[in-house]
């Protein structure tokens, strides 16, 4: 279905996906229509002559199924950006829990993906002809004799049994879920096997975390290990801190001199600081990336932390910690205030000043879609930093590159040189960042500022398929401080977004203990790895293996050194002791995370010492 992002090698593989998909298709079809089908079989035989009732049933049936057809088709637009089928969290765009941008951009989406409403119209014509009203005019049980009644009960029993089996996806102990698709194909093909109706309905209600209470894990002991002790190498450095979060900046967009040459400034800047080349985002959405960067909150639950029932928990954060050192704290984002509740999260993270589109207060610089043009907004950020007391810790979240990948008209001739709009938008983003740094270099606070440049998540795939599993999460992370951090490209250390918070404090020689799920990347004594959650599977990455875990057991494991394209699943052939080692490690981390959220234990003061 999604050919630009799913690499399918052969007809045999296509056939396997189609055959495997039928199990999920039938489950989704029956689950979505269970109520309407029940009405049909329970009520229709006794009211077949009442045409008005069945006119209503027919309208509801067609409308309900058209809705799911629309949602499946909408995944043509949604999937390339998040690399997964829609789940119930995507409905938060409709409810406004992730901001009001969806409705403002809807007309443009309809124009760009015009074939989706066209296909919905065709589907309506098909359903309308498939279910003519005339089928309801036959009175199946008008003469309710004993024989016909027992026939009815028999038919109803068969229907009920088939419904249960189909919805459960077979006779196995537990109903099928998205992760079961991994038993039929490798994890990269799961989106092709399942369908949007299935992932939406199966993800409904999966909000609360659970924890393993078997006594296998000592949560108190493990959480104590998350308390990072004071850094006492030297006295505290009162550097300013600016965390520059670039929207949808995939690692693969950078250093493409021969192919695109879209980010020459960013490429040059990466050569001036400590560039952690083997870095990963925690998830595929900004609403998950920002808490990871500022508070080291992993995305190991299905709901984004900001929208979860745990969002009012006490949390550690970089701004909160640096407020202990009299830092001024702020968050800059040119988008609509309230988008993804980032303004609310900023308050929870101890940020005093939120500066968004409302505070910018000049709609003439509004891009008409998402927010203020980056080159205008970043220039204003410099003005605001000039007025800010030092030391300060500020986060700056850019608007671009973001769908629909527009650039200001004034740069049209200069930057619209590629057929792919995203690449042109990257050129514009690179320009905006260049102008920001050119202005910042002239200010007195610049030389005393530690810059961290990263992404909220990866962006759309534009050149070829993701050949390696980790590509879907790979982003840049750069630590840059004029005259103080020697240029170095580190391609071996595995770094995650949650590592930014403790690593910044390590660079500052912070002298107080704090809680963090991330690690100090400058500490070479510990094992470095990362865990992400995608499509119901935890993806564990270290220098040796990539491991996929379904929450209970390992389902795929690949040798990083011998199998760079992840083609040979070793789950059934690798040494069982290695399998057990990774299985226990992943279960320990994820259960510990659940425990800390459920019991509000993500600050050091909550953990018994």
Phi, psi and omega in degrees: 000317185249076192295334182285345185234351179244119183271111180245124193268330191212166176297324179300320180292320177299315180298320179297319180295318180296313181295315179296325183293334181301324180298318179283325179296314180294320178299314181294317181298316181287319181295319181294329186250016185300319181290313181294322177294322178298317177299318181300313185277332183271328187255322188304316183300336185260351183226027187299333182277351181269086187300326184299321180298319185279341170295316179296314180302317182296317178298315180296318181298313182294315182296317181297315181287329174296324178300314181288328174297317178300316182294321176296318178292325180297337178293343172300326179272324187281318188301315184302338184267330184244353178057034174204157173293158177300140169236180187298335179295337177293336178293345179290343171292325181284323182280348181092000180293338175251025179098173184258013185296327185303312185290328179290327183267353185305315179303321180289322177300318181296320179292319183289319181251053185300332183290340180293306176298329177297316179292327176296320177298317177298321179296322178297316179299319180296311181295323181297322179278332181292327184239073177291149182297336184298338182291342182270000183274348178279127181268098188296317184235044180296319175263097188275070176275171186299319183298311182293328179294317178292328174296320178297314179298320179297313179298319180295322179295316178298315179299315181298316180295315179296324179298313181297313181297316182293315180297320180287344179080020179136197185258008183292169186298317182245147176301150180293150174228177183303324183295338178295337177297335178293344176280343184256339179206174178282165190301334182289341182260000181306316180300333180280333182279315180278176178229163186295321178302316181297310184293326177294308185291323181286337180271353180295129177084358181271069186250320185278140176279155173236160180230153179280113182257021183288346183091001181293327184250138173263092187296320181301315181296316182293321180291329176298329178291341179279352177276113182274125185283161183304145175270116188242029180291329187200181177287158182297137179259119183275052177286144166293154178231125175236117177258112184260109184257111183267125181303128170052041183267092177289149175302323185288347177287339188268159176054042176249056187303314185285326186274310185239316187053045186270341186229056183298323180290312179301318178301319180291323180292325178297338179273358184254357181221196178272105185260111178273095190284337183258063188243153187224144170281158180278335184201195186247012181226149179299323183297341176260331183288320184296312176298328178294316183290314187273332187232005181056038178266112180293158176262068184251025173225159186291324177274141171303143183306318184299328182260003184276170179288353181260008188293345178264005176299158171286137181224151169279159177197158177299313178299318181299317181294317183284344172296335175295341179253022176065033176281145168278137185237144180198164179222126180248126176209122185284004182278178178299134175300133182098348179303124179056018180059028181295328178294323178290318178297323180303319179294318180297330181274007176084016181276127186277325188238118173253126183238105181240203181299321180297316182288330177297319168058045175206090184290352176291342177260011179284135183282357178086355184232291188257318185177208183279138177307138186301316185295329177285314184293317181294328175295320178293326178300318177301317178300319181291321178294327178297331181270352188276138172296146176258153356283157179225157172231113183235143172251137180235121183246116184282166178269335188238159002280128184216142174306136012268025172057051177269157171229156181301146182304327184295341180253009187304305184295324185284325191247343179272074185245350180249152176292328180279114183301327181299320181295319176297321178293325175299320178300318180294316179301317179298320177297315181298320178292323177299314181294325177299311183289326177298320177288317184298324181301337183274353185264154186292334183279348189299311184294341180258026186238130172270120177258134171242121181246126182207192179234159174284327178188176177283166182250192182296145176278128187237346184249304179213185182289161172286105186280335180242141184304323184288345181301330184293341181243356192283125182226167173272149168224123183234132170254117186228122176223114182309124173073002185236336179246119182290140178299132180199137174254114180257108183257004183252320182292127178275124184235140179242161177304324182292349179276349184294313182305302181291332181288324176297315179295328176295318179296330180273357185057047181299135191250027177228153178283149179206161181266136178201136172281344176274174180236157174286111186291348179271356176270108186272002184278336183263165178279133179255132181201171175219155178231129175237163176238123180214126177059037178077003179245132172280130177253113178259135181227126166225190185288346183257316188223155163252126185236134175247128188231134184267011181099346178235323183207166176282131179250337177213143174211133185231142178280115183297326188272323184265343186224073189293338179260010173054060183253341186243105179285121186261012189300331182258357184238342183286156178310123181304330178293324177292317178301314181297320180302311182288325179298314180295320181297314181293317179296320179298311182297312185288323177290324177295319178298313179301315180300317183293327178284314182301322184256013174055057186236041181255027169227150187297329183291342181273349186259126181292134182256000000 
